[in-house]
Amino acid sequence: MSKIGRKPITLPKGVEVTIQGQSVNVKGPKGALAHEVHPFINVVREDDVIKAERSSDEPAHRALHGLTRNLIANMVTGVSEGYTRSLDLVGVGYRVQQSGKNVKLSVMLSHEVEFAPPEGVALEVEGQNRIYVRGIDKQLVGNTAARIRKVRPPNAYTGKGIRYLDESIKLKPGKSARRA
């Protein structure tokens, strides 16, 4: 059995899960999410616990077992607590400002970049150089944060750019370090 797939998912208060065939719907205080489960995986609810079970012991089914369990656990966490990714703008002249739901990034390009979040994701700006990406869908929040970071990824030599709050950049030595 898969170590991750075996772990049961306990439901927090206020979260409702409905299972209809291969469709799993999770509803909570922050919103609702739905997921279509692979036919080889069976999702079972027992009181306030959800379990994922697989039909056979084939390698593909074992991989889907743990994946499905984690996707459902992420949905439960998302509708109860939500997800947040934090981004920092590092560099002289690098700033961000909120304009409605969108954010405007000034990152030393020839123009300001206006970024519109997808449906289900909220962008918040703190100060002039921090962005919070919030939502209930973990994959959508992470993808949106990665798309914002892609506008100006951190430079390997100076460290300037848009980086995750917990990301550490290992700076490369420049040309002058090579000569010494």
N, C-alpha and C positions, 0 to 999 in steps of 0.2 A: 504493500500500500504506500501511497505517496504520503510523506510526512506532513506536507502542507495541506494536501487534499483531505486528510483524515481529521484535521482540526475542525471542531464545530464552530459555527458563527452564532454568538449569542446576540439577541436583539435587544437594544436599549429601549427604554420607555418611549412611547410615542412613535415608534417605527412599525409600519405594517408591511408585511410581505405577502403577496399573492402569487401562487404558482399555478399556471394553467398550461398543462402539457409541457412544452419546452420554453415557454415564456415566463420570465421572472420579473415581477413588478415590485419596486420598493418605494414606499411613500413615507415621508417623515415631515418634521416641522420646517425644514428648509426647502422641500420640493419633492419631486418624484422622478425616478429613473426606471428604465426598462432594459432588459437584456434577453437576447435569444440564446438559449443554451444549446450546445452541440447534442445531436441525437444519442451519442454514446454515453453521455453523462446524465444522471438522474438527480434532481434536486428534491430533497425531502424535508418537510417541516415537522418538527416534533415540539409542541408547546412553544417556548421562546428560543428554540435552537434550530438552526438550519444546517443540513449536512449535504455534501455532494458525494454521490456514489457513482462508480464507473461499472460498465457492463463486463469488461474483460481486463486482462493484465497485459495487453499489448503496449509497446512503448508509446505509441501515439495517444492511446487512451489514458495512459498514466500522466503524460504531459498535459493533456486537456483537463485532467482531474484537478491538479493543483491550480492551473490557470483559472478554471471556472470558479473554484472556491474563492480565490483571491479577488476576482472581478466582483463577485457578489458581496464579499466583505468590504470592498472599496465603495460599493454602492450604499451599503448600510452606513458606513462611516460618513460618506458624503451627505446623505440626507439628514443625518443627525447632527454632525459637527461642521461639515464643509471642509474645503481644502484651500490653502493659501501658499503661494510662491512669492518670494520677495526678490526684487531686482534692484541693484545699485548702479547708478551711473557714476563712473570714476573718471575724472579728468577735468582740466581747466576748461571752462566754457560748456561742459556737458550738463544739460539741465532738462527737466521734464515739467510740463504743466498740463493740468486737466482742462479739457474743453468739452463740457457735457459728459457723455459716456466715453468719449475718445480721449486719447492723450497725444500731446505734441512733443516730439523728441527733437532736441537740438544737440546733435552729436558730431559737430564739426564736418558736416556734409555741406554741399552747396545749397541745400534747402532744408526746411524743417520737415520731419517725417510725421505724418498724422496716422496714428494706429487706432483702428476701430475694433473693439473686441467682438468675438462671435456671441451669438445668443446663449445665455446661460453663464456668462463670465462677466464679472465686474472688475474694473480697474480703478484703483485708488492711488492718489499721489500724496506722499508725505514729504514736506519740504520741497526742495528743488531737485533732489537726486535719488529718490526712492519710489519704487512702484510696487504696489501689492496687487497680485492677480488672485481673485477669489471666485470660488464657484463650488458646485456640488459634484461635478464630474471630474474625477482625478485626471483622467487622460486629457480632457479638454483644457483644464487649468495648466497642466504641464506643457501641452502643445502650444498654448497661447504664450506662455512665458518663454518658451524656446524661440517662437517667432519674433517676439520683441527683442530678445538677446541677439538674434541673427541680424538685426539692423546694424549693429556695430559691436561684434564680439570683442572680447578683451585682446589687446595687442600683446604679443609674447615678449616684446622688448621693453615696453613702457608700462604695461598693465592698464592702460586707458581703455575704456569701452563700457559696455553693459555686461554686468556679471550677476550671477545669483548671489544672494546675501551670504550663504555659507561656502561659496566657492573660493578656493585659494589658487592663485595664479603663480606658477613657478617661472620667474623671469629668466630669460636667456641673457648671457653676457653679450655685449655688442662687439663691434670690430676692435675697439681700443683694448678690450680685455684679451683679445687674441694675440696682440702684438707684444704684450708684456712678458 
